[in-house]
Amino acid sequence: MEPGLRQRRWRSRLARGLSFTETEDGNQFPIEIMLSPLKSEDGVLVTAAIRDISERKQLERQLQQSQKMEAVGQLTAELLTISTIFSP
């Protein structure tokens, strides 16, 4: 096998996961962990990147709430339309 092909195969095995961690005062916050193996002369090394995703999770919650409110608004508008059709 060509060295370049083997190296590409190793790079493609990126592992991702979500977890929570704590600050010293006990507050928890969400993190994303990415692990990637890297072949070197000394063997296989693993690089790790850990990212605080608190802001992203907060934005996701806001988007979900906004979508719920939009759905309620659309349903209300449809009910008003139906009620005006059947009103004398």
Contacts in CASP RR format, 6 or more apart in sequence:
PFRMAT RR
TARGET T0000
AUTHOR 0000-0000-0000
METHOD contacts of the structure
MODEL  1
MEPGLRQRRWRSRLARGLSFTETEDGNQFPIEIMLSPLKSEDGVLVTAAI
RDISERKQLERQLQQSQKMEAVGQLTAELLTISTIFSP
6 39 0 8 1.000
7 39 0 8 1.000
10 37 0 8 1.000
10 38 0 8 1.000
10 39 0 8 1.000
10 44 0 8 1.000
11 36 0 8 1.000
11 38 0 8 1.000
13 36 0 8 1.000
13 37 0 8 1.000
14 34 0 8 1.000
14 35 0 8 1.000
14 36 0 8 1.000
15 34 0 8 1.000
15 35 0 8 1.000
15 36 0 8 1.000
16 32 0 8 1.000
16 33 0 8 1.000
16 34 0 8 1.000
16 35 0 8 1.000
17 32 0 8 1.000
17 33 0 8 1.000
17 34 0 8 1.000
18 30 0 8 1.000
18 31 0 8 1.000
18 32 0 8 1.000
18 33 0 8 1.000
18 53 0 8 1.000
19 30 0 8 1.000
19 31 0 8 1.000
19 33 0 8 1.000
20 28 0 8 1.000
20 29 0 8 1.000
20 30 0 8 1.000
20 31 0 8 1.000
21 28 0 8 1.000
21 29 0 8 1.000
21 31 0 8 1.000
22 28 0 8 1.000
22 29 0 8 1.000
23 29 0 8 1.000
29 52 0 8 1.000
29 54 0 8 1.000
30 52 0 8 1.000
30 53 0 8 1.000
30 54 0 8 1.000
30 57 0 8 1.000
31 50 0 8 1.000
31 51 0 8 1.000
31 52 0 8 1.000
31 53 0 8 1.000
32 50 0 8 1.000
32 51 0 8 1.000
32 53 0 8 1.000
33 48 0 8 1.000
33 49 0 8 1.000
33 50 0 8 1.000
34 48 0 8 1.000
34 49 0 8 1.000
34 50 0 8 1.000
34 51 0 8 1.000
35 46 0 8 1.000
35 47 0 8 1.000
35 48 0 8 1.000
36 46 0 8 1.000
36 47 0 8 1.000
36 48 0 8 1.000
37 44 0 8 1.000
37 45 0 8 1.000
37 46 0 8 1.000
38 44 0 8 1.000
38 45 0 8 1.000
38 46 0 8 1.000
38 47 0 8 1.000
39 45 0 8 1.000
END
